[in-house]
Amino acid sequence: MKAIIQCYFGILASIAAATNSTLAQTVDPPLLLGPNMPSDIAKPRLLPPWPSNFYPPIAIRCHWEGTPASELLIDADGHVVDAKITKSSGNAMLDQAALDTEKQLHWQPATRGGNPIAVRWPMALQFQLRDQREREKPVPVDCPSPPLAGGNSQPG
C-alpha cells in the first residue's frame, strides 16, 4: 500500500523576528511583513490550488524530514517573484524543493489603503512523514546520506 504523506504549509510570522529582519518604512523596497507589521497593511493570503507532490520521492524513501524557512517576494498581483532560504532545513534537497514549491504559489496580495502592494513575507514549508507505517519502515540500506545545505545556511 502506498504510504500517505502529508505536508502542510506553515506561515510563520515569527521567522521575520528570528532572522533579525527589520520592517521597512516605505513600499519601495517592498515591506517585510511579520509580527510588527503596520496596522494599515492587510497581509497577503495564500490562495488555492496548492501544489501537490512536492515532497521529493527520495526524501520520503530515505526518511528525510525538515522545515526550511524562506522569505518570499510577493508582487502586487499576488505572484511570488523571488524566494530565498532564510534558515536551512540542513538538507539541500528539501531546501530546493521548498523554493520550487513556493514559486508556484499564488496569493491574494497585501494591501495598504485598499491598494495592492508588493511585500516580503516569511514562510516555512514542513516536510514530515505523517503515515505511522511509513515512519516505522526501516531506512533502505542503499539510501545516500542527505545532501547537506551549503553556503551561509543554518541547519534548523
Buried (B, 14 or more C-beta within 10 A) or exposed (E): EEBEBEBEBEBBBEBBEBBEBEBBEEBEEBBBBBEEBEEEBBBBEBEEEBEEEBBBEEBBBBBBBBBBBBBBBBBBEBBBEBBEBBBBBBBBBBBBBBBEBBBEBBBBBBBBEEEBBBBBBBBBBBBEBEBEEBEEEEEEEEBEEBBEBEEEBEEB
